[in-house]
Amino acid sequence: MPQPSPPTAAGPAGNGPHPPETTKDPAGPGKPGGPGGGPGKGPARRVPAALTDLRNLSLLGVLVALVVVGAITRPEQFLSGDNLTLVLTQASVIGVVTVGVTLVIIGGGIDLSVGAIVALASVWATTLATQEYGLGGILFCALFVGLGCGLVNGVLIAYGRMVPFIATLAMLASARGLALLISDGRTQVVSVDSVLQLGLPDSYVLGIPPLVLVFAAVTLLGWLVLNRTTFGRRTVAVGGNAEAARLAGIDVKRQRLKLYLISGLCCGIAAFLLIVLTGSGQNTNGNLYELDAIAAAIIGGTLLSGGRGTITGSVLGVLVFTTITNLFALNNLQSDVQQIAKGAIIVAAVLIQNRTARGSGTT
């Protein structure tokens, strides 16, 4: 007897085999560009990459426009070597903080305590007891305090299951209070010559201040970590979908802890740079750094919901904000107008970000 033919998947009216099911992502699971696959070069990945390049080019265009405005309004002052060096030096401190904040946000978190941690680290590292150990003692103390605060944040958020907003807000209040307690509200002047020398022109390398070189090194290291390491891929995965990352075998808690440790370390580095720049430690240091860092990351293309962002965009955001501050100062414009301009830039960046996300079909 003839054997019955094996059943086939019927189409809509039972006519012929059913076509393969399609998804929004042309690359399926396990294929390049799909879930569980390699990076690939499918359309789903090319669209966000193109948007990122366009956003970075736009920020670069804004930066060039600001330079043109400065060259027109205050050509002698703005284009002088001393002023350009000042802009890069001022950008270095908040720039280092922004690198750490960007990684945290990409990983699905937020850190409102970075400014307070910078203040606490700068005050603790400039006490008389710490200064007795010279440059090494000040640097070690600043890094140690930053890492310690980052550890507390990470443990509370990753293992204590606290909301990042609440945990870092509590750290903000605690670190500011402790900085005020240690300094007694006074400015602690640094008397270590080796630290003060780092801020003088004699210590410049090929005409570049050491602070700018540190900023460049941190930026490069952050870019490499995010784009060329497994840690960076895990950070994006956790920020994009923490549950999916957990099912894929990623230790989400440990990853989040490491991200806040990195943020704290960046705050410690920034505190040391600020000590070199000002020659002192104050409990008011780092005021509103958290807002500036988050704003720079946002206009640089980092999603507040996590899962996407670039170090390059964040650094360009820092340079844009620092240049605006410098332009306002040179043109004797009031600081309140400056804050309004920054707020308008942030709102515009978020609106553009939402529009491009809807246009590309991403969330």
Buried (B, 14 or more C-beta within 10 A) or exposed (E): EEEEEEEEEEEEEEEEEEEEEEEEBEBBEEBEBBBEBEEBEBEBBEBBEEBBBEBBEBBBEBBEEBBEBBEEEBEEBBEEEEBBBBBBBBBBBBBBBBBBBBBBBBBBBBBBBBBBBBBBBBBBBBBEEBBEEEBEBBBBBBBBBBBBBBBBBBBBBBEEEBEBEEBBBBBBEBBBEBBBEBBEEEBBEBEBEEBBEBBEEEBBEEEEBBBBBBBBEBBEEBBEBBEEEEBBBBBBBBBBBBEEBBEBEBBBBEBBBBBBBBBBBBBBBBBBBBBBBBBBBBBBBBBEBBBBBBBBBBBBBBBEEBBBBBBBBBBBBBBBBBBBBBBBBBEEEEEEEBEEBBEEBBEEBBEBBEEBBEEBEBE
